[in-house]
Amino acid sequence: MATYETAQDQFVTVGGITFAYRRLGRAQGIPLVLLMHFRGTMDHWDPALINPLAKARPVLLIDNAGVGRSGGQVPKTFPEWAKHYIDVISELGVRQVDVMGFSMGGCVAQLVALNAPRGMVRRMVLCGTTPSTGEGVVTAPLGPFNQLKAAVTDQEQKSAFLSSMFVDSERSQAAGVAAWHRITTARQNRVDHVPAEAAHRQAIAFAKFMDRRQAHEGSYDRFHQLRLPVLIANGAHDLLLPTDNSILMWEMLRDADAQLHLYPDSGHGFLYQYADHFASLINAFLDQPAERTSRL
């Protein structure tokens, strides 16, 4: 069974763009597709989270266009990001998936679930993310995002990672340092974060998603259409995409099968700080009977 550390790069060409992907974990079962955060690639997941997921199910990592080892350019809208993921999944012959999106990846995951052919997305996990702009959505301060966007050197990237994704407590910062070490040492021949020009295109896509004047690019007005089971999770003090928005998403899905879990003494990077517990929570959520409805 391939782990995060040993999974091989594979490639598929769809619509003239060559996409890089990795398969890991079990050979049988519904794959869990992971959608990455701003400037991240397949090489920027934490194996402490990914490997426990892969022990329970197939896991599929995909670099979207213009990211990591994939060709093409980063699209300037999230619906285009979502279409690329849907097209790659279809080209790989996978009929049904579960989807987990982190941060910007969570924004795109919402559009994958909304735009994919009926039945393709079975369950969804939204980590440290937000719907598009609408009533009740809290705007994030730009400082932490701009620090992530401007980071170039390894030290700048580490500093941005620790200050934007983890809270100021000794416990949280220590967890961030440990996660950074795991992420940066798990694989050889890693690619760097998405470079400046492509990161700027990612930022444009996010700005359009959050622009109420371009609501057709977003998810807010269609959020009520989600009828699949959804697990929403975040740290209690998210600086990048405020925790209030995770609570709002849960409230907006009052007629769906939605669960909410907030982790104490943590922020945007809660999923790495509490990797073991969160992996167990995800596995339990993905394996629970379809008829179970819960509001935690």
ROZANU-834598 format. One record per residue (C-alpha): residue number from 0; residue in one letter; chain; y, z, x. Coordinates in steps of 0.25 Angstrom, whole numbers, plus 5000, padded with zeros to 4 digits. Layout:
<recs>
+------+------+-------+------+------+------+
| resi | resn | chain |    y |    z |    x |
+------+------+-------+------+------+------+
|  NUM |    A |     A |    Y |    Z |    X |
...
+------+------+-------+------+------+------+
</recs>
This chain:
<recs>
+------+------+-------+------+------+------+
| resi | resn | chain |    y |    z |    x |
+------+------+-------+------+------+------+
|    0 |    M |     A | 5000 | 5000 | 5000 |
|    1 |    A |     A | 5013 | 4996 | 5006 |
|    2 |    T |     A | 5024 | 5007 | 5007 |
|    3 |    Y |     A | 5039 | 5006 | 5009 |
|    4 |    E |     A | 5037 | 5006 | 5024 |
|    5 |    T |     A | 5026 | 4995 | 5024 |
|    6 |    A |     A | 5029 | 4985 | 5013 |
|    7 |    Q |     A | 5031 | 4971 | 5018 |
|    8 |    D |     A | 5043 | 4962 | 5015 |
|    9 |    Q |     A | 5039 | 4951 | 5005 |
|   10 |    F |     A | 5048 | 4940 | 5000 |
|   11 |    V |     A | 5049 | 4932 | 4988 |
|   12 |    T |     A | 5059 | 4920 | 4985 |
|   13 |    V |     A | 5065 | 4920 | 4971 |
|   14 |    G |     A | 5077 | 4910 | 4967 |
|   15 |    G |     A | 5078 | 4906 | 4981 |
|   16 |    I |     A | 5080 | 4920 | 4986 |
|   17 |    T |     A | 5070 | 4927 | 4995 |
|   18 |    F |     A | 5068 | 4942 | 4991 |
|   19 |    A |     A | 5061 | 4952 | 5000 |
|   20 |    Y |     A | 5052 | 4963 | 4993 |
|   21 |    R |     A | 5042 | 4973 | 4997 |
|   22 |    R |     A | 5030 | 4978 | 4989 |
|   23 |    L |     A | 5024 | 4991 | 4991 |
|   24 |    G |     A | 5016 | 5002 | 4985 |
|   25 |    R |     A | 5004 | 5000 | 4975 |
|   26 |    A |     A | 4999 | 4986 | 4972 |
|   27 |    Q |     A | 4997 | 4988 | 4957 |
|   28 |    G |     A | 5007 | 4993 | 4947 |
|   29 |    I |     A | 5021 | 4990 | 4942 |
|   30 |    P |     A | 5030 | 4988 | 4954 |
|   31 |    L |     A | 5042 | 4996 | 4956 |
|   32 |    V |     A | 5054 | 4988 | 4960 |
|   33 |    L |     A | 5065 | 4995 | 4968 |
|   34 |    L |     A | 5079 | 4990 | 4968 |
|   35 |    M |     A | 5088 | 4995 | 4980 |
|   36 |    H |     A | 5102 | 5000 | 4981 |
|   37 |    F |     A | 5115 | 4995 | 4987 |
|   38 |    R |     A | 5113 | 4989 | 5001 |
|   39 |    G |     A | 5098 | 4993 | 5001 |
|   40 |    T |     A | 5086 | 4985 | 5004 |
|   41 |    M |     A | 5071 | 4987 | 5003 |
|   42 |    D |     A | 5072 | 4994 | 5016 |
|   43 |    H |     A | 5081 | 5005 | 5010 |
|   44 |    W |     A | 5072 | 5012 | 5001 |
|   45 |    D |     A | 5066 | 5026 | 5004 |
|   46 |    P |     A | 5051 | 5026 | 5007 |
|   47 |    A |     A | 5051 | 5040 | 5002 |
|   48 |    L |     A | 5054 | 5035 | 4988 |
|   49 |    I |     A | 5047 | 5021 | 4989 |
|   50 |    N |     A | 5033 | 5025 | 4994 |
|   51 |    P |     A | 5030 | 5035 | 4983 |
|   52 |    L |     A | 5034 | 5024 | 4973 |
|   53 |    A |     A | 5025 | 5014 | 4980 |
|   54 |    K |     A | 5013 | 5024 | 4980 |
|   55 |    A |     A | 5013 | 5023 | 4965 |
|   56 |    R |     A | 5017 | 5008 | 4962 |
|   57 |    P |     A | 5020 | 4995 | 4968 |
|   58 |    V |     A | 5035 | 4995 | 4973 |
|   59 |    L |     A | 5043 | 4982 | 4975 |
|   60 |    L |     A | 5055 | 4982 | 4984 |
|   61 |    I |     A | 5064 | 4970 | 4983 |
|   62 |    D |     A | 5077 | 4966 | 4991 |
|   63 |    N |     A | 5086 | 4959 | 4982 |
|   64 |    A |     A | 5094 | 4946 | 4986 |
|   65 |    G |     A | 5102 | 4948 | 4998 |
|   66 |    V |     A | 5096 | 4962 | 5001 |
|   67 |    G |     A | 5087 | 4965 | 5013 |
|   68 |    R |     A | 5077 | 4954 | 5016 |
|   69 |    S |     A | 5080 | 4946 | 5003 |
|   70 |    G |     A | 5088 | 4933 | 5004 |
|   71 |    G |     A | 5099 | 4929 | 4995 |
|   72 |    Q |     A | 5112 | 4936 | 4992 |
|   73 |    V |     A | 5114 | 4949 | 4985 |
|   74 |    P |     A | 5118 | 4945 | 4970 |
|   75 |    K |     A | 5132 | 4950 | 4966 |
|   76 |    T |     A | 5126 | 4955 | 4952 |
|   77 |    F |     A | 5115 | 4965 | 4949 |
|   78 |    P |     A | 5109 | 4956 | 4938 |
|   79 |    E |     A | 5106 | 4946 | 4949 |
|   80 |    W |     A | 5100 | 4957 | 4958 |
|   81 |    A |     A | 5091 | 4960 | 4946 |
|   82 |    K |     A | 5087 | 4946 | 4944 |
|   83 |    H |     A | 5083 | 4945 | 4958 |
|   84 |    Y |     A | 5074 | 4957 | 4957 |
|   85 |    I |     A | 5068 | 4952 | 4944 |
|   86 |    D |     A | 5066 | 4938 | 4950 |
|   87 |    V |     A | 5059 | 4944 | 4962 |
|   88 |    I |     A | 5050 | 4953 | 4953 |
|   89 |    S |     A | 5046 | 4941 | 4945 |
|   90 |    E |     A | 5043 | 4932 | 4957 |
|   91 |    L |     A | 5034 | 4943 | 4963 |
|   92 |    G |     A | 5026 | 4942 | 4950 |
|   93 |    V |     A | 5029 | 4956 | 4946 |
|   94 |    R |     A | 5029 | 4957 | 4930 |
|   95 |    Q |     A | 5034 | 4971 | 4929 |
|   96 |    V |     A | 5041 | 4981 | 4938 |
|   97 |    D |     A | 5047 | 4995 | 4938 |
|   98 |    V |     A | 5061 | 4995 | 4944 |
|   99 |    M |     A | 5069 | 5005 | 4952 |
|  100 |    G |     A | 5083 | 5003 | 4956 |
|  101 |    F |     A | 5091 | 5012 | 4965 |
|  102 |    S |     A | 5107 | 5012 | 4965 |
|  103 |    M |     A | 5111 | 4997 | 4964 |
|  104 |    G |     A | 5096 | 4994 | 4962 |
|  105 |    G |     A | 5096 | 5002 | 4950 |
|  106 |    C |     A | 5108 | 4994 | 4944 |
|  107 |    V |     A | 5099 | 4982 | 4947 |
|  108 |    A |     A | 5087 | 4988 | 4941 |
|  109 |    Q |     A | 5094 | 4990 | 4928 |
|  110 |    L |     A | 5096 | 4975 | 4927 |
|  111 |    V |     A | 5082 | 4972 | 4932 |
|  112 |    A |     A | 5077 | 4980 | 4920 |
|  113 |    L |     A | 5087 | 4973 | 4910 |
|  114 |    N |     A | 5086 | 4959 | 4915 |
|  115 |    A |     A | 5071 | 4958 | 4919 |
|  116 |    P |     A | 5061 | 4951 | 4910 |
|  117 |    R |     A | 5056 | 4960 | 4899 |
|  118 |    G |     A | 5045 | 4969 | 4904 |
|  119 |    M |     A | 5048 | 4967 | 4919 |
|  120 |    V |     A | 5054 | 4981 | 4922 |
|  121 |    R |     A | 5045 | 4992 | 4917 |
|  122 |    R |     A | 5053 | 5004 | 4922 |
|  123 |    M |     A | 5066 | 5007 | 4929 |
|  124 |    V |     A | 5070 | 5017 | 4939 |
|  125 |    L |     A | 5085 | 5018 | 4941 |
|  126 |    C |     A | 5090 | 5026 | 4954 |
|  127 |    G |     A | 5104 | 5030 | 4957 |
|  128 |    T |     A | 5110 | 5019 | 4949 |
|  129 |    T |     A | 5119 | 5016 | 4937 |
|  130 |    P |     A | 5121 | 5006 | 4926 |
|  131 |    S |     A | 5132 | 4997 | 4926 |
|  132 |    T |     A | 5146 | 5001 | 4921 |
|  133 |    G |     A | 5147 | 5006 | 4907 |
|  134 |    E |     A | 5151 | 5019 | 4899 |
|  135 |    G |     A | 5147 | 5031 | 4907 |
|  136 |    V |     A | 5144 | 5025 | 4920 |
|  137 |    V |     A | 5150 | 5032 | 4932 |
|  138 |    T |     A | 5157 | 5025 | 4943 |
|  139 |    A |     A | 5152 | 5028 | 4957 |
|  140 |    P |     A | 5162 | 5031 | 4968 |
|  141 |    L |     A | 5163 | 5020 | 4978 |
|  142 |    G |     A | 5163 | 5028 | 4991 |
|  143 |    P |     A | 5147 | 5029 | 4992 |
|  144 |    F |     A | 5145 | 5015 | 4988 |
|  145 |    N |     A | 5155 | 5010 | 4998 |
|  146 |    Q |     A | 5149 | 5018 | 5009 |
|  147 |    L |     A | 5135 | 5012 | 5007 |
|  148 |    K |     A | 5142 | 4998 | 5006 |
|  149 |    A |     A | 5149 | 4999 | 5019 |
|  150 |    A |     A | 5138 | 5005 | 5027 |
|  151 |    V |     A | 5134 | 4996 | 5039 |
|  152 |    T |     A | 5128 | 5005 | 5050 |
|  153 |    D |     A | 5115 | 5013 | 5049 |
|  154 |    Q |     A | 5124 | 5026 | 5050 |
|  155 |    E |     A | 5133 | 5021 | 5039 |
|  156 |    Q |     A | 5122 | 5017 | 5030 |
|  157 |    K |     A | 5115 | 5031 | 5032 |
|  158 |    S |     A | 5128 | 5038 | 5029 |
|  159 |    A |     A | 5131 | 5030 | 5017 |
|  160 |    F |     A | 5117 | 5032 | 5012 |
|  161 |    L |     A | 5118 | 5048 | 5014 |
|  162 |    S |     A | 5132 | 5049 | 5008 |
|  163 |    S |     A | 5130 | 5040 | 4996 |
|  164 |    M |     A | 5116 | 5043 | 4992 |
|  165 |    F |     A | 5114 | 5058 | 4995 |
|  166 |    V |     A | 5122 | 5070 | 4991 |
|  167 |    D |     A | 5129 | 5079 | 5001 |
|  168 |    S |     A | 5119 | 5090 | 5000 |
|  169 |    E |     A | 5110 | 5093 | 5013 |
|  170 |    R |     A | 5098 | 5090 | 5005 |
|  171 |    S |     A | 5102 | 5077 | 5000 |
|  172 |    Q |     A | 5108 | 5072 | 5013 |
|  173 |    A |     A | 5095 | 5076 | 5020 |
|  174 |    A |     A | 5087 | 5068 | 5010 |
|  175 |    G |     A | 5096 | 5056 | 5013 |
|  176 |    V |     A | 5094 | 5057 | 5028 |
|  177 |    A |     A | 5079 | 5057 | 5026 |
|  178 |    A |     A | 5079 | 5045 | 5016 |
|  179 |    W |     A | 5088 | 5037 | 5026 |
|  180 |    H |     A | 5078 | 5040 | 5037 |
|  181 |    R |     A | 5066 | 5036 | 5028 |
|  182 |    I |     A | 5073 | 5023 | 5023 |
|  183 |    T |     A | 5078 | 5018 | 5037 |
|  184 |    T |     A | 5064 | 5021 | 5044 |
|  185 |    A |     A | 5054 | 5017 | 5034 |
|  186 |    R |     A | 5053 | 5002 | 5038 |
|  187 |    Q |     A | 5055 | 4994 | 5050 |
|  188 |    N |     A | 5064 | 4981 | 5050 |
|  189 |    R |     A | 5073 | 4987 | 5039 |
|  190 |    V |     A | 5084 | 4978 | 5034 |
|  191 |    D |     A | 5098 | 4984 | 5033 |
|  192 |    H |     A | 5106 | 4988 | 5021 |
|  193 |    V |     A | 5112 | 4976 | 5013 |
|  194 |    P |     A | 5123 | 4971 | 5022 |
|  195 |    A |     A | 5138 | 4971 | 5018 |
|  196 |    E |     A | 5140 | 4957 | 5011 |
|  197 |    A |     A | 5127 | 4959 | 5003 |
|  198 |    A |     A | 5131 | 4973 | 5000 |
|  199 |    H |     A | 5144 | 4968 | 4995 |
|  200 |    R |     A | 5137 | 4959 | 4985 |
|  201 |    Q |     A | 5129 | 4971 | 4980 |
|  202 |    A |     A | 5141 | 4979 | 4978 |
|  203 |    I |     A | 5147 | 4967 | 4970 |
|  204 |    A |     A | 5135 | 4967 | 4961 |
|  205 |    F |     A | 5136 | 4982 | 4959 |
|  206 |    A |     A | 5151 | 4980 | 4955 |
|  207 |    K |     A | 5147 | 4970 | 4945 |
|  208 |    F |     A | 5137 | 4978 | 4939 |
|  209 |    M |     A | 5147 | 4990 | 4937 |
|  210 |    D |     A | 5158 | 4981 | 4932 |
|  211 |    R |     A | 5159 | 4983 | 4917 |
|  212 |    R |     A | 5166 | 4970 | 4916 |
|  213 |    Q |     A | 5153 | 4964 | 4921 |
|  214 |    A |     A | 5144 | 4972 | 4912 |
|  215 |    H |     A | 5134 | 4960 | 4911 |
|  216 |    E |     A | 5131 | 4963 | 4926 |
|  217 |    G |     A | 5127 | 4977 | 4922 |
|  218 |    S |     A | 5117 | 4986 | 4915 |
|  219 |    Y |     A | 5125 | 4995 | 4907 |
|  220 |    D |     A | 5126 | 4987 | 4894 |
|  221 |    R |     A | 5112 | 4984 | 4894 |
|  222 |    F |     A | 5106 | 4997 | 4899 |
|  223 |    H |     A | 5102 | 5001 | 4885 |
|  224 |    Q |     A | 5092 | 4989 | 4886 |
|  225 |    L |     A | 5083 | 4996 | 4896 |
|  226 |    R |     A | 5071 | 5001 | 4889 |
|  227 |    L |     A | 5062 | 5003 | 4900 |
|  228 |    P |     A | 5059 | 5017 | 4906 |
|  229 |    V |     A | 5070 | 5021 | 4916 |
|  230 |    L |     A | 5070 | 5032 | 4927 |
|  231 |    I |     A | 5085 | 5035 | 4931 |
|  232 |    A |     A | 5087 | 5044 | 4943 |
|  233 |    N |     A | 5098 | 5048 | 4953 |
|  234 |    G |     A | 5103 | 5059 | 4961 |
|  235 |    A |     A | 5112 | 5069 | 4954 |
|  236 |    H |     A | 5124 | 5065 | 4962 |
|  237 |    D |     A | 5124 | 5050 | 4965 |
|  238 |    L |     A | 5136 | 5046 | 4972 |
|  239 |    L |     A | 5134 | 5031 | 4972 |
|  240 |    L |     A | 5130 | 5029 | 4957 |
|  241 |    P |     A | 5133 | 5041 | 4950 |
|  242 |    T |     A | 5122 | 5049 | 4944 |
|  243 |    D |     A | 5129 | 5049 | 4930 |
|  244 |    N |     A | 5125 | 5035 | 4929 |
|  245 |    S |     A | 5111 | 5038 | 4930 |
|  246 |    I |     A | 5112 | 5048 | 4919 |
|  247 |    L |     A | 5120 | 5038 | 4911 |
|  248 |    M |     A | 5108 | 5027 | 4912 |
|  249 |    W |     A | 5098 | 5038 | 4907 |
|  250 |    E |     A | 5107 | 5040 | 4895 |
|  251 |    M |     A | 5109 | 5025 | 4893 |
|  252 |    L |     A | 5094 | 5024 | 4892 |
|  253 |    R |     A | 5092 | 5035 | 4881 |
|  254 |    D |     A | 5084 | 5025 | 4873 |
|  255 |    A |     A | 5075 | 5021 | 4885 |
|  256 |    D |     A | 5064 | 5028 | 4893 |
|  257 |    A |     A | 5074 | 5034 | 4904 |
|  258 |    Q |     A | 5073 | 5046 | 4913 |
|  259 |    L |     A | 5084 | 5052 | 4922 |
|  260 |    H |     A | 5081 | 5060 | 4935 |
|  261 |    L |     A | 5093 | 5065 | 4944 |
|  262 |    Y |     A | 5090 | 5072 | 4957 |
|  263 |    P |     A | 5098 | 5084 | 4962 |
|  264 |    D |     A | 5106 | 5085 | 4975 |
|  265 |    S |     A | 5105 | 5069 | 4977 |
|  266 |    G |     A | 5113 | 5057 | 4975 |
|  267 |    H |     A | 5110 | 5042 | 4975 |
|  268 |    G |     A | 5099 | 5043 | 4985 |
|  269 |    F |     A | 5091 | 5053 | 4976 |
|  270 |    L |     A | 5079 | 5044 | 4976 |
|  271 |    Y |     A | 5077 | 5046 | 4991 |
|  272 |    Q |     A | 5081 | 5060 | 4991 |
|  273 |    Y |     A | 5071 | 5063 | 4981 |
|  274 |    A |     A | 5061 | 5052 | 4985 |
|  275 |    D |     A | 5048 | 5059 | 4982 |
|  276 |    H |     A | 5052 | 5065 | 4969 |
|  277 |    F |     A | 5059 | 5052 | 4964 |
|  278 |    A |     A | 5047 | 5043 | 4968 |
|  279 |    S |     A | 5038 | 5052 | 4959 |
|  280 |    L |     A | 5048 | 5052 | 4948 |
|  281 |    I |     A | 5048 | 5036 | 4948 |
|  282 |    N |     A | 5033 | 5035 | 4949 |
|  283 |    A |     A | 5032 | 5045 | 4937 |
|  284 |    F |     A | 5042 | 5037 | 4929 |
|  285 |    L |     A | 5035 | 5023 | 4932 |
|  286 |    D |     A | 5022 | 5029 | 4929 |
|  287 |    Q |     A | 5025 | 5036 | 4916 |
|  288 |    P |     A | 5020 | 5031 | 4903 |
|  289 |    A |     A | 5029 | 5020 | 4897 |
|  290 |    E |     A | 5031 | 5027 | 4884 |
|  291 |    R |     A | 5036 | 5040 | 4890 |
|  292 |    T |     A | 5051 | 5042 | 4887 |
|  293 |    S |     A | 5059 | 5053 | 4895 |
|  294 |    R |     A | 5073 | 5057 | 4897 |
|  295 |    L |     A | 5073 | 5067 | 4909 |
+------+------+-------+------+------+------+
</recs>
